[in-house]
């Protein structure tokens, strides 16, 4: 076995000169794509292999900078927007899926949580892989997006908003980041207000330690522009079950009241006087029955040997969002948009009661089929019903929107550029077939929000038309703080190397 310093990650340069995302929304020209694998080492030398992979990342960063090229790491290619990609070098990190349990010796005496709840995951580990790994020791993630196909680094970097009203988004259970900022530097980031590890941990990574709330909160949601995230420290919790039900509910004044208050007294939910873990409303603008769908989930104690209850694999699962199977509309869209959407909902989006599963069971891996798209806006809870009415009014005067509207709720994130930035954020998803009518509709909704002075943000990983002016309006002083931190941490050359056409468009390249 080679010495630690002689170990090398395996790098394969692919011949591809273009790259497409999973949803087939776009294809971009690239200078090169590199696949990267950890060295083959026994379990007791995984940390040595991890450090070898760090050196490989640094070498690639150095070469890109010397050749005046931009580079980004990519994971599961789940993003609908171009935020995570560049036209220079793309580094495929999906094979990098090591996980490490944390010893008590590596944890600070000032850490406020349980040592057993900590897990260190490499960037390419998917949410699904984490669920399976944690389940073996009866642990679980605190929340996830509607699917678990994303890598942990990709999900947190675009602010994937999760599904739990009291937990926050994916980045909100992250407590440490190992970030490669260039050929000569890699850092271990934590919040100073929430220390997690001792110097011993960073020393084993060979990383410089930075404990600073401002830097950490800036780097969390940065879609690859703060460097390469190689490792992520997450906080987990004891495994639990979710009991999910979906049912039709009148789209009336009582539901509208719930939408902007989360006061559930006026509607009949499966459990009275119990706040749900997850609450969602799906509105079909083409429906003629005056009904909406609501999906409600309650958190339950874990029962070993529980009987998982699910649905047909040909239909929406308990945790699916509409986007996950929107491609099936392509089979019937020739019948007309209203008929197509109504047919899809009638055939696949069925009511059910009391489906039980773990977080990984309920929010399982989505099979993407066909070209689908979506935009997602975050608005303050108190503005949710007004924002929804604006969207419905736009629909009355627009091309027929080939999709549905969905509302979910997530609490505020500390990340500076998290789009879940309101005390309680209502996320309004507009999920559709990817065509010109859908994008015209998105644009008209954003224009109407601006005209009606509705405060909003947009999901970094979904369709958007962000500009420097819009970002300044959305994020105010937090935008300047983010830009300042990035410039100080990376320096001029690395800032340019980890920029992209998307950050140029948004005024974020610095």
Secondary structure, 3 states (H helix, E strand, C coil): CCCHHHCCCEEEEECCCEEECCCCCCEEECCEEEEEECCCCCHHHHHHHHHHHHHHHHHHHHHHHHCCCCEEEECCCCCCCCCCCCCCEEEECCCCCCEEECCHHHECCCCCCCHHHEEEEECCCEHHHHHHHHHCCCEECCCCCCCCCCEHHHHHHCCCCCCECCCECHHHHEEEEEEEEECCEEEEEECHHHCCECHHHHHHHCCEEEECHHHHHHHHCCCCCCCEEEEEEEECEECEEEEEEEEEEECCHHHHHHHHHCCHHHCCCCCCCCCCCEEEEEECCCCCCCEEEEEEEEEEECCCCCCCCCCCCCCCCCCCCHHHHHHHHHHCHHHCHHHHHHHHHHHHCCCEEEEEECHHHHCCCCCCCCCEEEEEEEEEHHHHHHHHHHHHHHHHCCCCCCEEEEEEEEECCCCCCCCCCCCEEEEEEEEEECCHHHHHHHHHHHHHHHHCCCCCEECCCCCCCCCHHHHHHHHCHHHHHHHHHHHHHHCHHHHHHCCCHHHHHHCCCC
